[in-house]
Amino acid sequence: MVARCISPSGNRSVLIYRDKTSKQQRMEIYEQSKLIHRIESTSTHGSILVGDVTFGSPSFSGDDEDYFLYTAERKPPPSTSYWSRKDTQTTPEKKNDDEDINLRGSQHVLGKGISEPWGERYDSQEVPLTDVYLLHLPSGTCLGRVPILDDIHYHPDSTLDSVCVSQPRFHPTNTNQIAVTVFDAGGLGQMTRRLGMVFCRNRHSQIVTVDISRWRKEQEKKYSLQVDNQTIEDTTTEDETEPTSSSSSSTSATTTVVVTSKFQLARSPRYIQRLDGSVVMVFLGHRTGFQSHDGCMGLYVFDEQEAGSSNIQEIIPVIDSPTTKDSQEDSQPTTVLGMGFPGIFTGDIPSECHIPGTNCILLNIVWGSVSRILAVDVMTRKWNLIQVDPNDDPESSLCSNSLTCIGQDTMIVTRTCSNLPEQLWKVPFSVETNGEMTTGVGTQLVDFGSMARTTYSSVSQASQNEPASFDVEILSVTPDDASPPIQAILFLPRLAEGKVPLVVVPHGGPHGCSTTAFIPGFALLATRYAVLLPNYRGSTGFGQGPLTSLLGHIGRMDVDDVMTCTRVALDRYGDSRIDSARIGICGGSHGGFLTAHCTSQYPDFFKAAVMRNPVTNIASMVTSTDIPDWCHAECLGSTLDNGIHYRGPTQVELNVMYEKSPIGLISEVRTPTLIALGLKDLRVPPSQGQEWYYTLRSRGVPTELLIYPEDNHSLAGAATEADHWIRIMEWFDKYL
């Protein structure tokens, strides 16, 4: 079983299974605990996407919960060799099906026999395009693909110049209206080359609403479904019946409205019913978009009852610099760990975000070096932080919190810290007659600490009331040029005798963030080393201005911040708990880029280094990565027209990319270096790490190369993660 989707009432559920050998899927529909339908895999579509937050997110219809809206990969257009027997091309029962157009000799053509993927982690998709399908649960009948923007994106003989229809949501009171996010895959003119999607939230997207009433009625008639206790018979002739194949569905069967035409980025449509009875849609958006791969988003409300341009209202704007006040004059200053509100830094709005009986929704956001749950009133635009543990102050606690789901009077959340594996908590809430929500005392449900304990790591024993094995502290650090403060998370082992070495771990991205969430690999290091996680300028969770300040300045600004954070930690604990003569550094992706720069610019400072799928030579990476726009933005300060145009770099641009890369300084490196590579990495080609390894080896610098043939950029396979973190620990044990 790969997914279990439960309706809001809990009365219906859809279970999705996938055969590991054949990769075939089936769906099972349950009412309560009773199986009512089993649907074997068909040729209608490819894999169903449920857990994928970018393209997935299924939805049940309103109060009746009779319909299930889901996303699935498109089936590839048929293609065969010139030398295949013609009579095997098309079976008699499919000879009139537009999806089975005979495409002889096209098995090697991009967009036909060969797919153009969405890069890292999406390379295994049969077709990297998605469509939305409607399932009638009482009868177990799939009504087919909902036709959306077909005149733009649906080509039966090609997967190029298209769009990905995803994140479908039902209107809560109108089963005939849905909202979807449409990602440009070449069909909207904003992406001529399909670029990497994972962790890249700057990809052009729009939100559209779709009236499916006519199409749904036609499909229900075709299948003679019983709807509202009435059987709709199919009285049309074979010639009059609209074909059910996805390529034949006509856009005229649905009415589509692009809600966010004035936005460059828009995603996560969520319908909520306000106290006044009106239904509005909330979504994340950015009107102009941003050059960086992640950034601050605004929160907006679309009210279709409003006329003209006023139907989209800004609830929380894009925040350039952290502020201690929100947009309301009567609000009180709010800070977390001394920093004001940085704006909305999140992947998506939670699937179920609305608090019943209120105008409030809940968001998971990154606020500096911690994660917080934000309650936002979409009418008054006021927001506040949700307190999970009654002993925690939301503004000063080091713990990170995240919403899991919302019930009628309880929210289920996770609580974690760098030295505390995840816990599940329930937080009760009550709603007053005016719609205001108050939260009660949270109580812990489950502690996953025992699952994180191994013979290599003595992690928090909080559930047994024993102290954690290491202390956690967040340092406020002012960069050398007097820019606004940044933060760094510091772990200090409690049981160590005397001073311990320090391992600096810069995060990747560079537009990511190290938070106080529990990371097993970091907890392993912290059993015997001090560990420092610098959130240098360019990190998410600190406002859009500090984030974009790094563009065009990598290799200098980020390196300076890492070194400044390291010196602050040494100044504070170098005389007591940290051995200043034994410093190591470990980073992956852009963190590997910083590791390479730090060991080349400061060759005597670091005594051991580890690089995980590192960026070392951007000039040689730009034409082979799935995100060439990253190379332009980070090195040159801007991309090529937001990706509308694609070309290789000029000689001048190549020179800049090389100058900002650590490869030009590799002759200075003397630090023993361990390198780990996943050979299926599409983001940072393995040749980057191999070039660094072979150069160090040829120069006699102690180095070792770990190769994981079946892993990609994240090196997150269970066996790979366990193996390479133990090897990392052994490397630091040897050289520190």
N, C-alpha and C positions, 0 to 999 in steps of 0.2 A: 504494500500500500504506500503510495507516494503522497497522498493528500486526503484529508477528511474535511469537507466543507459543511458546516452546520448552519442552518437557518437561524435568524435572530430569535425566533420563539423556541428553538430547540426541537421542534416537532419533525422537521425533515433534515435529512443529511445526504450528501453525495460523496461517495467514496471512490477514489480513482486508484487503479492498480496498474502496474507496469511490469511486464514479463522481462526479466533480466536478460534472457537469451534472445528472444525474438523482438524485444523492444515494443511489442504490441501492448495497447492499453485497453482497459475495460472500465466501465462506470457502473456503480451499484447505487440504487436509490432506496433510501429507507424512510419509513414513517415510524417515528419512535425507534424501537429496536427491530421492527419487522422489515425484512427485505421485500420490496414490491416490484422492482425491476432490475434486471441485469442487462447492460448494453455492451455487447462485444465490440471490439474495435472495428471501424469501418474505413472505407476509402474517402470519407468526407473530408477529413482534415488530418494533420499530423499530430504531434504531441500536444497534450493539454498543458497549459502553463498556469499554475496556481500559486506556487510559492515565490515565483519571480516577481519582485516588486515593480520592476520596470514595465513589463508587458502583461503580468498576470492580474490578480485581484478580482475574483469572481463575485457575483452579486445575485441575491434572491429578490424576487419581486415582492412588493408591498405586504399588506396584511395577509393575503391568501397564500403567499409563498409557493404559488403554482409553477413559477418559471425560474429557471436558473440560467444566468448569463455568464459565459466564460470565454476565455481567450485560448486559441489553439494555433499552432504553426500551420502555415499554408502547405498544401501538398505541392511537390515540385512539378513543373510541366514535364510531360513525357518526352524522353529523348532516347534515341537508339543509334547504333552504329550504321554507317552506310552498308555494312556487310551483313546486317541482321536480316533474317527472312521477313519479307514484308507482311506475310500473313500472321506474324506474331505481334505486329504493331498494335492492332486494334481488335478487340473482341467484338463479336456481333452485337452484344447488348450495349456496348459503349460506342458504337460507330458514329452515333450522332451527338455524343457528349463533347462539348467544346473543350473540356479539360484534357481530353485524350487526342488532341490534334496531333497528327503524325509529324514529328520533328526529326526526320532522319538526318543523321550526321551531326546532331547538335549536342552530343554528350560531352563535348569539350568546350562549349561556348559559355562564357560567363553570362549568368542570368537565365540560362536554359539548363544544360546538363551540369553546370558548375555554379554553385551559389556564391554570392558576395556576402560574407558574414558581417556581424556586428563586432568582430574583433574578439578580444580576450573574453574567455568563458562562454562565448556564443559560437565558437567554431564547430561545435558538434551538432548544431541544428541542421536538420535536413534542408529546410528553407528558412532563412532568417527574416521572414515576414509573418505577421500575425493578423488574424481576423477574429471577429466576435461571433459566437454561435449562441443560439437560443434553444434551451431544452425544456420541454413540457413535462414536468415531474409526474403528475398523476398518470399519464399514459406512457411515460418513458420514451417519448418521441422527440428526436432532434429535428427542429423545424428548419435547420440549415443555417447558412451564413447570413448574417444581417448585412445587406448591401449598404455600404457607407462610402461616399466619395468614389464610387466605381468609375466615374468618367475620368478621374484623375489617376487612380492607383491600381485598378485591377486590369491586368493583362494576362490572358490565359496562356500565352506562349513565352512569357518572360517575367522574371522577378526583379528587374531593374525599374527605375523611374516609378517608384511606388511609395506607399506609406505603411507604417505599422499601426493598426488599430488596436488599442489596448486599454487597460484600466477601466473596464465597463462598469457603469452604475445605473441601477434602476431609479427612476423618480419614485419617491415613497408613496405617493397617492395616485399615480398614473402609470399603469403598467405599459402603456403605449409610448412612453418617453424614456429614453436612456441618454446618458452622457458618456463620452469616451475621450481618451487622450489619443491624439494622432501624432506619431513621431514621423518626421520627414525621413524617407528612405530614397530620396531623389525625385519624388512626385510633386513636391511643393516648391522645388527650385532653390532650396536652401542648402542642399547637400549633394554635390555632384559625385563625391566619393563616399561610400558608406564607412564611417569612422567608428572607432571603438566606443561602446556604450557604457560599459561597467565603470562606475565611479566618475563618469563624465556627464554632469548634469547641465551642461551648456548646449546640449543637442536640441535643435529647433523642434518645437512641439506646439500643438494647438489643442484646445478643448472644443468639441462640437457636441451639440445636442441633436438627437435624431428622433423623429416621430415614426414609429414602426407600425402604426395601427393598420394601414392598408396592407403592408407586407405580411404582418402577422395573421390577418384575417385570411389572406390568400393561402398562406401555408397551412393554417388550421383546416381550411376547406379541403385542401389537397389531401390531407391525411385523415379527413373525416373525424376530427377530434371532438370530444365532448367538452365544451367550455361553458361554464355557468349552467350546468345541468342541461344543456342543449347540444345535440349532435349537429355539427355542420357538415352536410353531405357535399361531396365533390360532384357537381353537376356539369362540369365543363368537359369538353371533348379533349382528346389527347393533344390536338393541335392548339387548343386554346389555353391549355395549362401552362403556366409559367415554369420553365425548367428549374429544377432544384439545385443544379450544380452551381458552385460558387461563382464560376465565370459567367453564368448566364443570368444571374439575378440582376435586375435593372435598378439603377439608382432612382428611377422614377417611382419605385415602390416605397421609397422612404423619403422623408423631408429632412434635410440636414441644414443646421445653422451653425456657422463658425462663431463661437462666443468670444474668442480671444484674438480677433484679427489684429488688434493693435499691440499684441504682446509677441516678443520673440520667443519667450519660454513660458509654458503653462502646462501644469500637470496636476494629478491627484484631485479630480473632481469628486466632491462629496456633497450629496443632498442632505439638508436638514430641515425639519419643520419647526418654525419658530413658535413662540407662545401666542402670537396673534393669528396663527393658523396658516400663515404664508409659508411657502416652500422656497428656499433659496439654495444656491450652490456655492460652496466655498472651494477655493482652489489656491494653489501656490503659483506665483507668476513673477516674471521680470520683464518689464516692457522693452528694454533695449538688449537684454542678454549680457553676458560677460565673457571676456576672453579666457579667463581661468576656467579650469575644468569643474570647479565647484565654486559656490558663492552664496551670498545672502539672498534669500527670496522674500518677496512680499506675500501677505495673506490678503485675499480678495473675496468679495461676495458678489455673485451674479444673481440679480433679481429680475426674472423675465417679465414681471408685472410693471417694472419701471420703464418709462419711455426714454428713447434716445440714449445718449452716452451715459446717463445717470444710472443705467442698469448694472454697472460694475462699480463697486465702492471699495476703496482701500481701507482695510481694517488695521493691518500693521504694515508700515512701509519698509522698504529696504533701508537698513541702517548702515550708514557709512562709518561712523565711529561709535563705540559703546556709549550709551547715555544712561543717566540715573533716573530718568523720568520717561514715561510713555507719553502718548499723544494727548492724554487727558489732563486738564489743568488741575483737577482736584486729586490726582493720584499722588501717592507718596513715593519718594525716591526708593528704588529697589536695586540692590546690588547682590552679586553672588561672589564670594571670596574677594570682595573689594572692587569688583568690576561691574560696571553698569550693563544694561541690556544690550547685547550685541546684535540683535536681529534674529531672524529665523534661519537657522542652519540645520536642515533635516533632509532626509531622502524623500519621504512622502508623508502625507497626512495619514494617520492610522485608518485602517479600513472601516472600523466602527469608532468614530470619534465623538459623536454627539451625546451629551448628557441628557437623558430623558427629562422632560419637564422644564427645560431651561433653554436659553439662547446660547449656551456655551459649548465649545468643542475643546478637545484636549490635543496637544501637540507634543511630540518628543523633539527636543532641541539640544544642540550642543552650546553650552554657555561657558566659554573659556575651556578649562580643563575638566569639566564635569558635564554630565547629561542631566537635564531637568525635564519635568512635565509641566507644560504651560497650559493653564485654563484661560480661554479667550472668549469673551462675550461679543458675539458678532453684531449685536445691536448697539451697545455702548462703547465698543472698542477697548474696553478695559481688560486687563489680564492680571493673573496672579499665579504664584507657584504652588504646586501641590506638595504637601508634606506627607511623607510616607511613614517613616519611623517617628513616633511621637517624641523620641529623644533627639531627633535631628532637627536642626534649624535649616530650612531650605536655603538660607542665604549664606551659611557658614559651613555646612556639612561637606565633607570630602566624598561622600558616597554619590554614585551615579544612579539615577532612577529612569525607568522607561515604562510606558503604558503597554500592557498586553491586551486587555479587553475591558469592556464596560458592561455591567449588568443593570438591572432596574434600580438598585440602590447601593451597588458596590462596584468599585473598579479593582481590577487585578493588575498589579505592577511588579516589576522586578527591581530589586535593590542590590547593588554590588559595590565593591570597592577594590582597589588594587590588591589588597590583602584579604579580601572577602569574596569567595565565589558567589555566584548569583543566588539570591533568595527570592521566593515568591511571597508577596504580601497582598493582603486585601485591605482596601481603604474604603470604609463605608461613607456614603454621602446622603444628605437629605436636601430636599428642595422645598423652599418656602412658597407661599402662595404668589408672591411676586416674581417667582422664577429664579431667585438667587439660590446658589448652592453653597452649602457648608459641608466640610469634610469632618468625619469623626476620627477616632483613634485607630490607626492602622495596626494590624496584627499579622505576625509572620505565619505563613502556611507551610512552606517547604524550604529546606536549606540543602543546596546541592554541594556543600563543601566536601562531603565524603567522596563524591565522584571525582573530585579534583586532586585527591591525595594519592601520591605514588611513593615508591621507595626512594625516588629522587627528590621529592619536594615535600616539605612540611608546611603546608599552607594553613590558613586560618582555621582554628578549632573553635570558632565563635559559638557554634551550636552546642559545644560541651563547656561553654563558659571559660575556655582557655584563651590566653592572649594570642594575637596574631604573631606569626614568625618574623614579621618585619614591620617597621613603622612607615607611614606614608605622610608626606608633607608636600605642599604646593608652594613653590618659591615665586615671588614676584620679582621680575628682573627688568631693569631699565637698559635698553640697548646703548651701545657706545655713543650713538649720535643723538641721544636724549629723546628718541621717539617714545610714544606711549609704552607703558610697561607690557612685557610679555610674561608668560608663565612657564614653569618647568615642574614636573612631578618628580619627587625624590623618594626612593625606597632606601631604608637603612635596616640591615639585619639586626635583630634584637639579641640573639644568642651568641654573636661573634665575640671572640676574645681579642681585644686590641683593635688596631685599625684594619680596615678591609679595603681591597681594591675598588675602584669605581668603574662601572661600565656605562658609557653614554649611548643612548638609543634614540637617534633622531628618526621621526616618522617619515613615511613616504608621502607622495602626492605631487608636489609639495603641499597642495591644498587639502590636507587632511588634518587630523588632530589626535594627539594622544590624550585619552581621558582616563578617569580613574576606574573604568571597567576592569574586571579581573581578566588578565591575559595569562594563560598557563606558562608560556615560555618566559615571560618577564618574572612571574612568581618563582619559577625555577632558578633564574639567575639571582633573585633577591634572597635566596636562602644562604648565600655566602658572599655576595657582592653588594655594594651599594649600586643602585641603578638610577640613572637620570634620564628623564624623558623631556627634552626641550620642545616647547611649542613656539618655534621661531616665527618671525614675521612671514606671512603667507599662509599661516594655519587658519582653518575654519574656526568659527566660534568667537571671533574677536572683532567683528565688524567687517564690512566690505573694503573700506579704505586700507587698513593694515594688510588685508589679504592681497589686494592688487598691487600694493607697493613693492612686492617681490618681483613682479613681471619685469623681465629684462635685466634683473640683478642677481640671478642665481649664481652660485659659486662664490659670491662675495657676501651679500647681505645675510643669507641663511647660514653660511659658514661662520660669520662674525657672531651671529646670535647664539649658535651652538657653543662656540668657545666662551662667550660671555656667560652663558648659563653654567657652563662647567666651572669657570673661575669663581662664580658666586657660590656654588656648592662647596668648592674647595676652601674658599675663604671662611665659610661658616663652620665646616666640619673637618678641615684639614688638620687641625690641632687635636682632634678628639677621636673621630670615628672613621675618617677616610684617609687612606695612604696616598698622598699626592704624587708619589713616585710610581704608582702602579695604576695607570689609566688605560682602559680599553674602550673600543667603540664598535657598535654593531648596528647595521641598518639595511633595510630592504628597499628596492626600487629607488625613489629619490633619496631615501635614507642611505642606500648604498652609494649613491652619487655623493652625498655629504661625507660618508665614511672615506671614500676615495680622496675627496678634496682635503679633508682634515688630516689624513695621514700623509698627504703629499705637501700641503702647505705647512704642516707642523710635524715634520718627520721624527723629531725626538720626543714629542709630547706623549704620543700613544704607544703603548708597549705591545698591544695585540689588537687585531681588527677582524671583523666578520662582515661579509657582504652577501646579501641575499638578492639574487636577480638584479644586480646593480646597473645603473646608467653610468657609463664611463666615457663614451665618445658620442656626443649628440650628432656630430657631423656624419657619422656612419650609421646612426640609428634612424635619422629622419625619413629615409625612403623605405625603411623596412618595418617600422612600428605601425600598430593600428591607430595611433594617435599622432600623426605628423604635425597636426596643429599645435600640440603641446610643445614641440620643439621650437616652433616659431614664437609662440606666446611667451614661453619662459626665457628664451634667449634674446628675442628681438622686441618683446613688449607688446606684440600684436600678432593676430593670426591673419590668414589670407581671406579677408572679407567674411569673417565668421564661418569660414568653410564653404562658402558658395562656390569659390573657384579653387581649383587644385592645380599645383605645379610643383616641380622640384625646386630646391633652394638655388639661389644664384651663388656665384663664387664669393661675393662679399658676405652673403648670409652664412655660407659654409664656414668662412673664416671666423665669424662671430661665434657660431656654434662650437667650433673647435676650441676657441679661446676660452669659452666658459666651461669647457669640459675638463675633468681632472686628468685625462690621458696625456695632455701636454706636459704635465708635471710628474709623470710616473717615475721618471729617473731619480726623483728625490725620495721615493718611498723606501723605507727600511723596516717598516712594521710587519711582523709576521701576520699573514692574512689568510683567512679561511673564506672560500667562496662557495655558495650553494646555488645551483641552477636547476630550473625546471625546463626541460627541453620542449615542452608544448607552450611556452610563454610567447604570446603574440604581442604583448605590450612592450617589453624590453627584450629584444632578441638575445638568445643565449650567447651570441658572438660577443656581446659587450663584456660579459664576465670572463669569457674565454680569452679575449684579448688582454685583459688585465692579468689573468692568471699566467698565461704563457710569457708575458713580458717580465713579470716578477720572477718566474722560475728561471728564465734565461739570465737574470741578473743576480741569481743566488739568494734572493730574499725568501725566507721560509714561507711556503704557501701550500695549500691543499685545495683540491677541487672536489666538491660533492655534486654528483649528477643524478637527477631524478627524471628518468625518461618519460614517465606518464603524468607528470605534474606541470601545472601552468604557473602563472606569475605569482600567485599568492602562496605557493608551496603549502597548501592547506590540506592535502590528503592526510588522513589519519596516521598512516604509517610514516609518511614523509615528515610530517610535523614532529612526531615523537622522535624519529631518528635524528633529524638535523638539529633539534634543540639540545639533545644530549651531546651531539658532536660539538655544538657551540660551547656548551659548558666545559667539555673536556679541553677545547682549544684555549679557553681563558684560564682553566686550571693549569695548563702547561706553561703559558707565557706570562701570566700575571701572578 
